[in-house]
């Protein structure tokens, strides 16, 4: 699956502007940009994104992608932001399969059904027709119903029909039916008989047929090679990989050249459909002008849902780039009609949002205001101090709005959605949408706060290492180290770093606990905990650095004390022993001096490593001389 999905994604990303590519599926998807690029290619929409690549910007991009999918009512079962960022293989593959199934396979399968029910110039108002359809429409509905099944079954049914044109080749699934390669060749033969000799193929091995089919598809049909023979010629080939590949043949089938007069007809159909939709929308708005809010909103939702379903059949026409003059003129008319219609729909939705019954109207205004604040981009900066300042301004403006979060949460929770007659006031879908938005705001607010403190800690760490880089530090004399330690402690105390770090931890921890303990709108605790963990690690890194610098300087001073004490005592004892020249040295005495000699060399060698070249050379020479005297000391143990 990983190889197939990677190839499929790359075949889509080639169409992006600018083109991009996936090298490591799990890592690249976790950065978020790939997901947004892919969804932009598949939908033709431009999605909001963070431009940088730091952990918070990656998280924000993944969140934007998942939110976009959820807003299209695509079920993401057990797929969480944190798992995508961490590159969890099963979760990433599950997400990509969901995208392939919805945007590639389901939409292609849907065109099989929608193709039977496109508005024609003679029936421009078909979307408003009564339940009693004319005989031709009944036949169309019957044909359409045939394809109104699951995407998997629709794709299989289409593949069966292609294979049936040859007769003796049948398929029953997306697994072993494709193992011998004949089904792939039969599908190609149905569309391009000149490319395949099926009688010859029957005498060849599975691998030869698969290799031939994949090569023909790639070279002649321009279908990306997602599979290799060894992927399919196994006991149980991967069903999802084969479905993904076969869907590309359906895509090719749907894009076969259309004669100019046919294309002109399709453009006219699209124009008629758009005209019918605009009339339907205008009529709905007029008819519901004095209706209750519930009725208005329900009609808007119903219209939007039907519109989104029916438009799939016209997307290829809307995206067409034919250059014939008449087609160009009609295409411009079509694009203008499309823009006008979508603008009207958005305006209607905005008007309804503004007329929500009290107190939901106030909540909706607050939601829009804080969503705008949260969506505002912060300029990328390599200077962490500038990044912190920009984030600090954003945090302040958001926190001033978040002061009302609990009040608005309670408003939504306690809203009585029926009047005194027991009639619903607001469609449940709208209330659910507001709940989702509150959940996202709560998590995004925490994300911004964590990003701020993460950048804040990064700036502190830069300032700390700029003041004293312990990893590249070479010390001087004992007196200079004492001065260095005193200066370091004064710097830390003056800046109040430890207090600031404690405050950062406390603020983030309190916010995390509040989200987990009071989350009523579906916030995922795991995501909150993992966000907190990121800033907790950064805070710990800063604290550890402060403590490590202090501990290292203390160790250097301690080593100087040991060295200086022992060097003087050993020099004096060796000189005394040289003059006395005893024949024997008591065992206990020698053991004590041996211990001092060992401590001296241990402290001395550490100081040589920790000191600059001048001090280190002097210490090394002093030790060399003393060790020479130690080796020549008179007397034996007695």
C-alpha positions in Angstrom: 0.0 0.0 0.0 2.7 2.5 0.9 4.4 2.2 -2.5 1.1 2.4 -4.4 -0.3 5.3 -2.4 3.0 7.2 -2.7 2.9 6.7 -6.5 -0.7 7.8 -6.7 0.0 10.9 -4.6 3.0 11.9 -6.8 0.9 11.5 -9.9 -1.5 14.0 -8.5 1.1 16.4 -7.1 2.6 16.8 -10.6 -0.5 18.8 -11.4 0.0 21.2 -8.5 1.5 24.7 -9.0 4.3 24.5 -8.1 4.6 20.7 -8.5 5.8 18.8 -5.4 6.6 15.2 -4.6 6.5 12.7 -1.7 9.7 10.8 -0.9 8.9 9.4 2.5 5.1 9.0 2.7 4.8 8.9 6.5 7.2 11.8 7.2 6.1 14.0 4.3 2.3 13.7 5.1 3.0 14.6 8.7 4.4 18.0 7.6 1.0 19.0 6.3 2.0 20.7 3.1 1.7 17.5 1.0 -1.8 16.9 2.3 -2.9 20.5 1.4 -1.3 20.3 -2.0 -3.1 17.0 -2.7 -6.5 18.3 -1.6 -6.0 21.5 -3.7 -5.3 19.3 -6.8 -8.3 17.1 -6.1 -10.8 19.8 -5.3 -9.5 22.8 -7.3 -9.8 24.9 -4.1 -7.1 27.0 -2.5 -6.8 25.9 1.2 -5.5 28.0 4.1 -2.0 27.1 5.2 1.0 28.1 7.3 4.0 28.8 5.1 6.8 27.6 7.4 7.9 24.2 8.5 8.3 24.4 12.2 6.3 21.8 14.3 3.5 24.2 15.0 3.1 25.3 11.4 3.1 21.6 10.4 0.5 20.8 13.0 -1.7 23.7 11.8 -1.5 22.5 8.2 -2.5 19.0 9.2 -5.4 20.4 11.2 -6.5 22.5 8.2 -6.5 19.4 6.0 -8.4 17.2 8.4 -10.9 20.0 9.1 -11.5 20.5 5.4 -12.2 16.8 5.1 -14.6 16.8 8.0 -16.4 19.8 6.7 -17.1 17.8 3.6 -18.7 15.2 5.8 -15.9 12.7 5.2 -15.7 10.3 8.2 -12.2 10.1 9.7 -12.4 7.2 12.1 -9.6 7.1 14.6 -7.5 9.6 12.6 -6.0 12.2 14.8 -3.6 15.1 14.2 -1.0 13.8 16.5 -0.9 10.4 14.8 -0.4 12.0 11.4 2.4 14.2 12.6 4.2 11.3 14.3 3.9 9.3 11.0 1.9 6.4 12.4 1.9 4.0 9.4 -1.6 2.5 9.8 -3.1 5.9 10.4 -1.4 7.7 7.5 -2.3 4.8 5.1 -5.9 5.0 6.4 -6.1 8.7 5.8 -4.7 8.4 2.3 -7.1 5.6 1.5 -10.0 7.8 2.7 -8.9 10.5 0.4 -8.4 8.2 -2.6 -11.8 6.5 -2.0 -13.7 9.8 -1.7 -12.0 12.1 -4.2 -10.9 9.5 -6.8 -13.0 6.4 -6.7 -16.3 7.7 -5.3 -16.4 10.8 -7.5 -15.5 8.7 -10.6 -18.2 6.1 -9.7 -20.7 9.0 -9.1 -20.2 10.2 -12.6 -21.4 6.8 -13.8 -24.7 7.7 -12.1 -24.8 11.4 -12.8 -24.2 10.9 -16.4 -27.7 9.5 -16.7 -29.4 12.6 -15.2 -27.8 15.7 -16.7 -30.1 18.6 -17.4 -30.6 19.2 -21.1 -31.6 22.4 -23.0 -35.1 20.9 -23.3 -35.4 20.3 -19.6 -33.5 23.1 -18.0 -35.7 23.1 -14.9 -35.3 19.4 -14.2 -34.0 20.1 -10.7 -37.5 21.6 -9.9 -39.5 18.9 -11.6 -42.3 17.2 -9.8 -42.1 13.7 -8.4 -44.1 12.5 -11.4 -41.5 12.2 -14.1 -42.0 11.8 -17.8 -41.4 8.3 -19.3 -37.9 9.3 -20.7 -36.9 10.5 -17.2 -38.1 7.3 -15.7 -35.9 5.3 -18.0 -33.0 7.7 -17.0 -33.7 7.2 -13.3 -33.8 3.4 -13.8 -30.4 3.5 -15.5 -29.0 5.9 -12.8 -30.3 3.6 -10.0 -28.2 0.8 -11.4 -25.0 2.8 -10.4 -26.4 4.1 -7.1 -24.4 1.6 -5.1 -21.2 1.6 -3.2 -18.2 3.1 -5.0 -16.4 -0.3 -4.8 -19.4 -2.1 -6.4 -19.8 0.6 -9.0 -16.1 0.4 -10.0 -16.3 -3.4 -10.1 -19.5 -3.3 -12.2 -17.8 -1.0 -14.7 -14.7 -3.2 -14.9 -16.9 -6.3 -15.4 -18.7 -4.5 -18.3 -15.3 -3.7 -19.9 -14.2 -7.3 -19.6 -17.5 -8.6 -20.9 -16.8 -7.0 -24.3 -14.3 -9.8 -24.8 -16.5 -12.6 -23.4 -14.4 -15.2 -21.7 -12.7 -13.0 -19.1 -14.6 -12.5 -15.9 -13.8 -10.8 -12.6 -15.4 -11.1 -9.2 -13.3 -8.9 -6.9 -10.3 -6.6 -6.7 -8.0 -9.4 -5.5 -7.2 -12.7 -7.2 -9.3 -11.9 -10.3 -6.6 -9.6 -11.5 -3.6 -11.8 -10.7 -3.1 -13.3 -14.2 -3.1 -9.8 -15.8 -5.9 -10.7 -18.3 -8.4 -8.4 -16.6 -6.1 -5.4 -17.0 -5.5 -6.2 -20.6 -9.3 -6.7 -21.2 -10.1 -3.3 -19.8 -7.4 -1.7 -22.1 -8.8 -3.7 -25.0 -12.3 -2.4 -24.4 -11.1 1.2 -24.8 -8.3 0.7 -27.3 -8.6 -2.7 -29.1 -5.6 -1.9 -31.3 -3.2 -2.1 -28.3 -3.9 -5.6 -27.0 -3.9 -9.1 -28.4 -5.9 -11.1 -25.8 -5.6 -14.5 -27.5 -1.8 -14.2 -27.4 -2.0 -13.0 -23.7 -3.8 -16.2 -22.7 -0.7 -18.3 -23.5 1.7 -16.1 -21.4 2.6 -16.2 -17.7 0.9 -13.9 -15.1 4.0 -11.7 -14.8 4.4 -11.2 -18.5 0.7 -10.2 -18.9 0.9 -7.8 -15.9 4.2 -6.3 -17.2 2.6 -5.8 -20.6 -0.6 -4.3 -19.2 1.3 -1.8 -17.0 3.6 -0.8 -19.8 0.8 -0.2 -22.3 -1.2 1.7 -19.7 1.7 4.0 -18.9 3.0 4.6 -22.4 -0.2 4.6 -24.5 -2.9 5.7 -22.0 -0.7 7.9 -19.8 -1.9 6.1 -16.7 0.8 6.3 -13.9 2.3 3.0 -13.0 1.2 2.4 -9.4 1.8 -1.3 -9.4 4.5 -3.8 -10.3 3.8 -7.4 -11.4 5.2 -8.8 -8.2 2.6 -6.7 -6.3 -0.3 -8.4 -8.0 1.0 -11.9 -8.8 0.6 -13.1 -5.2 -2.0 -15.3 -3.5 -3.9 -12.3 -2.0 -3.1 -9.0 -3.8 -3.9 -5.8 -1.9 -7.5 -4.8 -2.7 -7.1 -1.1 -2.0 -4.0 -0.9 -4.3 -5.8 -2.6 -7.2 -8.9 -0.4 -6.7 -6.7 2.7 -6.8 -5.1 1.6 -10.0 -8.3 0.4 -11.8 -10.0 3.7 -10.9 -7.4 5.4 -13.2 -8.7 3.4 -16.1 -12.2 4.6 -15.4 -10.7 8.1 -15.2 -9.2 7.6 -18.7 -12.5 6.2 -19.9 -14.3 9.3 -18.8 -11.8 11.6 -20.4 -11.8 10.0 -23.9 -11.9 12.7 -26.6 -15.3 14.3 -27.1 -16.3 15.6 -30.5 -16.7 19.4 -30.7 -20.4 19.2 -31.2 -20.6 16.9 -28.2 -18.6 19.2 -26.0 -20.7 22.1 -27.2 -23.7 20.1 -26.0 -22.2 19.4 -22.6 -21.4 23.1 -22.1 -25.0 24.0 -23.0 -26.1 21.3 -20.5 -23.9 22.9 -17.8 -25.2 26.4 -18.6 -28.8 25.1 -18.5 -28.1 23.4 -15.1 -26.5 26.5 -13.7 -29.4 28.6 -14.9 -31.9 26.1 -13.3 -29.9 26.2 -10.0 -30.0 30.0 -9.9 -33.7 30.1 -10.6 -34.3 27.4 -7.9 -32.2 29.4 -5.4 -34.0 32.7 -6.2 -37.4 30.9 -5.8 -36.3 29.3 -2.5 -35.2 32.6 -1.1 -38.4 34.3 -2.2 -40.6 31.5 -0.9 -38.9 31.4 2.5 -38.5 35.1 3.0 -41.2 35.2 5.7 -40.6 31.7 7.0 -39.2 30.7 10.4 -35.4 30.6 10.7 -35.5 26.8 11.0 -37.3 26.5 7.6 -34.9 28.9 5.9 -31.8 27.3 7.2 -33.1 23.8 6.4 -33.9 24.8 2.8 -30.4 26.3 2.5 -28.8 23.1 3.7 -30.9 21.0 1.5 -30.2 23.1 -1.6 -26.4 23.1 -0.9 -26.3 19.4 -0.4 -28.2 18.7 -3.7 -26.1 21.3 -5.5 -22.8 19.7 -4.3 -24.0 16.3 -5.4 -25.2 17.3 -8.8 -22.3 19.6 -9.7 -19.9 16.5 -9.8 -21.3 15.6 -13.2 -20.3 19.0 -14.6 -16.9 19.4 -13.0 -15.1 18.0 -16.1 -16.9 20.5 -18.3 -16.2 23.4 -15.9 -12.5 22.4 -16.0 -12.3 22.0 -19.8 -9.7 24.1 -21.7 -11.0 23.6 -25.2 -9.8 26.5 -27.5 -12.6 26.7 -30.1 -13.9 30.3 -30.2 -17.5 29.4 -29.6 -16.6 27.1 -26.7 -14.4 29.8 -25.2 -17.3 32.3 -25.2 -19.7 29.7 -23.7 -17.0 28.7 -21.1 -16.7 32.3 -20.0 -20.5 32.5 -19.7 -20.4 29.3 -17.7 -17.7 30.5 -15.4 -19.5 33.8 -14.8 -22.7 31.9 -14.0 -20.8 29.6 -11.7 -19.3 32.5 -9.8 -22.6 34.4 -9.5 -24.3 31.3 -8.2 -21.7 30.4 -5.6 -21.6 34.1 -4.5 -25.4 34.1 -4.0 -25.1 30.8 -2.0 -22.4 32.2 0.3 -24.3 35.5 0.7 -27.5 33.6 1.7 -25.5 31.5 4.2 -24.0 34.7 5.7 -27.4 36.4 6.0 -28.9 33.3 7.8 -25.9 33.2 10.2 -26.5 36.8 11.1 -30.2 36.2 11.8 -29.7 33.3 14.2 -32.1 33.5 17.2 -30.8 35.1 20.4 -28.4 34.3 21.9 -26.9 32.2 19.1 -26.5 35.3 16.9 -24.0 36.8 19.4 -22.2 33.5 19.6 -21.9 33.3 15.8 -20.5 36.8 15.6 -17.9 35.9 18.3 -17.0 32.7 16.4 -16.4 34.6 13.2 -14.3 37.2 15.0 -12.0 34.8 16.8 -11.7 32.5 13.8 -10.4 35.4 11.8 -7.9 36.2 14.6 -6.7 32.7 14.8 -6.4 32.4 11.0 -4.2 35.5 10.7 -0.7 34.6 9.5 2.4 35.6 11.4 5.3 36.5 9.1 8.1 33.9 9.1 11.2 35.0 10.9 14.5 33.3 11.6 14.9 35.7 14.5 13.3 34.0 17.4 12.9 37.3 19.3 10.9 38.8 16.5 8.8 35.6 16.2 8.1 35.8 20.0 7.1 39.5 19.7 4.7 38.7 16.8 3.2 35.7 18.6 2.9 37.7 21.8 0.7 40.2 20.1 -1.4 37.4 18.6 -1.8 35.7 22.0 -2.9 38.9 23.6 -5.6 39.6 21.0 -6.8 36.0 21.1 -6.9 35.9 24.9 -9.0 39.0 25.1 -11.6 37.2 23.0 -11.1 33.8 24.7 -12.2 35.4 28.0 -15.8 34.8 26.7 -15.2 31.2 25.7 -16.8 29.6 28.7 -19.8 31.9 28.6 -20.3 31.1 24.9 -19.8 27.4 25.6 -22.5 27.5 28.2 -24.8 29.4 25.9 -24.6 26.7 23.3 -24.8 23.9 25.9 -27.9 25.3 27.5 -29.7 26.6 24.4 -33.2 25.3 24.3 -33.8 24.4 20.7 -37.6 24.5 20.8 -40.2 27.3 21.2 -43.1 27.2 23.6 -45.0 25.1 21.0 -42.2 22.5 20.9 -41.1 23.5 17.3 -37.4 23.4 16.5 -35.8 26.8 16.2 -32.4 25.9 14.6 -31.5 22.8 12.5 -29.4 20.4 14.6 -26.8 20.5 11.8 -26.1 24.2 12.5 -25.8 23.5 16.2 -23.4 20.7 15.5 -21.3 22.9 13.2 -21.0 25.5 16.0 -19.9 22.8 18.5 -17.2 21.7 16.1 -16.1 25.3 15.7 -15.9 25.8 19.4 -13.8 22.6 19.8 -11.4 23.8 17.0 -11.1 27.2 18.5 -10.3 25.8 21.9 -7.5 23.5 20.5 -6.2 26.2 18.1 -6.0 28.7 21.0 -3.9 26.2 22.9 -1.8 25.6 19.8 -1.0 29.3 19.5 -0.2 29.5 23.2 2.1 26.5 23.0 3.7 27.9 19.9 4.3 31.2 21.7 6.0 29.6 24.7 7.9 27.2 22.4 9.4 30.2 20.5 9.8 32.0 23.8 11.9 29.1 25.2 13.9 28.9 22.0 14.7 32.6 22.3 15.8 32.0 25.9 18.0 29.1 24.9 19.6 31.2 22.2 20.3 33.9 24.7 21.7 31.4 27.2 24.0 29.8 24.7 25.0 33.2 23.4 26.0 34.3 26.9 27.9 31.0 27.6 28.0 28.1 25.3 28.9 25.2 27.6 29.4 22.8 24.7 32.3 24.9 23.3 33.4 26.5 26.5 37.2 26.5 27.4 38.0 28.0 30.7 41.0 29.9 32.0 42.5 30.1 35.5 40.6 29.3 38.7 40.0 32.9 39.4 38.5 33.5 35.9 36.2 30.5 36.4 35.0 32.0 39.7 34.3 35.3 38.0 32.5 33.4 35.2 30.2 31.5 37.6 29.4 34.7 39.5 28.6 36.5 36.3 26.4 33.6 35.1 24.4 33.5 38.3 24.0 37.2 38.2 22.8 37.1 34.6 20.2 34.3 35.3 18.9 36.1 38.4 18.7 39.5 36.7 16.8 38.1 33.7 14.6 36.0 35.9 14.7 33.1 33.4 13.8 30.3 35.9 10.7 32.2 37.1 9.7 32.9 33.5 10.1 29.2 32.6 8.1 28.1 35.7 5.3 30.6 34.7 5.3 29.2 31.1 4.9 25.7 32.4 2.2 26.7 34.8 0.2 28.6 32.2 0.3 25.8 29.6 -0.4 23.1 32.2 -3.5 25.0 33.5 -4.8 25.5 30.0 -4.2 21.8 29.1 -6.0 20.6 32.2 -8.9 23.0 31.6 -9.4 21.7 28.1 -9.2 18.1 29.1 -11.5 18.5 32.1 -14.1 20.7 30.6 -14.0 19.7 26.9 -17.7 19.3 25.9 -17.3 19.7 22.2 -15.3 16.7 21.1 -11.7 18.0 21.7 -9.2 15.1 21.5 -7.3 14.8 24.8 -4.4 13.1 23.1 -3.8 16.0 20.8 -3.9 18.5 23.8 -1.5 16.3 25.8 1.0 15.9 23.0 1.0 19.7 22.3 1.7 20.3 26.0 4.5 17.7 25.9 6.2 19.7 23.1 6.4 22.8 25.2 7.2 20.9 28.4 10.3 19.3 26.7 11.4 22.8 25.5 11.0 24.3 29.0 13.0 21.3 30.5 15.7 21.8 28.0 16.2 25.4 29.0 16.2 24.6 32.7 18.6 21.7 32.2 21.0 24.1 30.3 20.9 26.6 33.2 21.6 23.9 35.7 24.2 22.2 33.5 26.2 25.4 33.1 26.1 25.9 36.9 27.1 22.3 37.6 29.9 22.3 35.0 31.4 25.5 36.4 31.1 24.1 39.9 32.8 20.9 38.9 35.6 22.9 37.3 36.1 24.9 40.5 35.9 21.7 42.6 38.6 20.2 40.4 40.8 23.2 40.8 40.5 23.0 44.6 41.4 19.3 44.5 44.2 19.9 42.1 45.8 22.8 43.9 45.6 21.2 47.3 47.1 17.9 46.1 49.8 19.4 43.9 51.2 21.5 46.8 51.0 18.6 49.2 52.6 16.1 46.8 55.4 18.4 45.8 56.3 19.0 49.4 56.1 15.3 50.3 58.2 14.2 47.3 60.8 16.9 48.1 60.8 15.8 51.8 61.1 12.1 50.8 63.9 12.9 48.3 66.0 14.6 51.1 65.3 11.9 53.7 65.8 9.1 51.3 64.1 6.4 53.5 64.6 2.7 52.7 61.1 1.9 53.4 57.8 3.8 53.3 55.0 2.5 55.6 52.2 0.8 53.6 49.5 3.0 55.0 51.4 6.2 54.3 52.1 5.2 50.7 48.5 4.2 50.1 47.3 7.6 51.3 49.8 9.4 49.0 48.8 7.0 46.1 45.2 8.1 46.6 46.2 11.8 46.6 48.3 11.2 43.4 45.3 9.5 41.7 42.9 12.4 42.7 45.5 14.9 41.4 45.7 13.3 38.0 42.0 12.8 37.7 41.3 16.5 38.5 44.3 17.6 36.4 43.3 15.7 33.3 39.7 17.0 33.6 41.0 20.6 33.9 43.3 20.1 30.9 40.2 19.1 28.8 38.1 22.0 30.2 40.7 24.7 29.9 42.0 26.9 27.1 45.3 26.1 25.4 47.4 28.3 27.6 46.1 27.0 30.9 45.9 23.4 29.7 49.5 23.4 28.5 50.7 24.8 31.8 48.7 22.2 33.7 49.9 19.4 31.5 53.6 20.4 31.9 53.2 20.7 35.7 51.6 17.2 35.9 54.3 15.7 33.7 57.0 17.0 36.0 55.3 15.8 39.1 54.5 12.4 37.7 58.2 12.1 36.7 59.2 12.8 40.3 56.5 10.4 41.6 58.0 7.6 39.4 61.5 8.2 40.8 60.4 8.5 44.5 62.9 6.6 46.8 62.0 3.9 49.2 59.8 0.8 49.1 56.6 -0.2 50.9 57.3 -1.6 54.3 
